[in-house]
Amino acid sequence: MTQTEARQSRVIPGFSCLQMKQEQQERIYRETEGMTDEEVREYIRKGAETFDREMERLRTEKTKKSEPVMT
């Protein structure tokens, strides 16, 4: 992202990144409460794999949209 793009970013009314962060931390804490260290590591590993797959899917979608149409 360039500085110009950053300056032109739109603000989402009512959105608080700190509130979102706290809510996600609370969710993760609830989901991992009582887990062993090994189980928490597996939980995090699975979350990272899911995130990686979703990012790859989005990159693929973006690439397909930007490819020229061959006729």
C-alpha positions in Angstrom: 0.0 0.0 0.0 1.4 3.4 -1.0 1.2 6.4 1.2 -1.4 7.9 -1.1 -3.6 4.8 -0.8 -3.1 4.8 3.0 -4.3 8.5 3.2 -7.3 7.7 1.1 -8.4 4.7 3.2 -12.0 4.9 4.3 -13.0 4.8 8.0 -15.6 2.3 8.9 -18.1 4.0 11.2 -18.4 2.2 14.6 -15.5 -0.2 13.9 -12.9 -0.5 16.6 -9.8 -2.6 15.9 -9.0 -2.8 19.7 -12.5 -4.1 20.4 -12.2 -6.7 17.6 -8.8 -7.8 19.0 -10.2 -8.2 22.5 -13.2 -10.2 21.2 -11.0 -12.5 19.2 -8.6 -13.0 22.1 -11.6 -13.8 24.4 -12.9 -16.3 21.8 -9.5 -18.0 21.5 -9.2 -18.2 25.3 -12.6 -19.8 25.6 -11.9 -22.3 22.8 -8.5 -23.3 24.3 -9.4 -23.2 28.0 -8.4 -26.5 29.6 -6.3 -27.6 26.7 -2.7 -28.9 27.1 0.2 -27.0 25.6 0.3 -29.6 22.8 -3.4 -29.2 22.1 -3.1 -25.4 22.0 -0.2 -25.7 19.5 -2.3 -28.0 17.3 -5.2 -25.5 17.5 -2.9 -22.6 16.4 -1.4 -24.8 13.6 -4.9 -25.7 12.2 -5.9 -22.0 12.3 -2.8 -21.0 10.4 -3.4 -23.7 7.8 -7.0 -22.5 7.4 -5.8 -18.9 7.0 -3.2 -19.9 4.4 -5.8 -21.8 2.3 -8.2 -18.8 2.5 -5.4 -16.3 1.4 -4.5 -18.6 -1.5 -8.1 -18.8 -2.6 -8.4 -15.0 -2.5 -5.2 -14.6 -4.5 -6.4 -17.0 -7.1 -9.7 -15.2 -7.3 -8.0 -11.9 -7.8 -5.6 -13.3 -10.4 -8.5 -14.8 -12.4 -10.4 -11.4 -12.3 -7.3 -9.5 -13.6 -6.5 -12.0 -16.5 -7.4 -10.7 -19.9 -10.3 -12.5 -21.6 -9.2 -14.5 -24.6 -11.6 -14.6 -27.6 
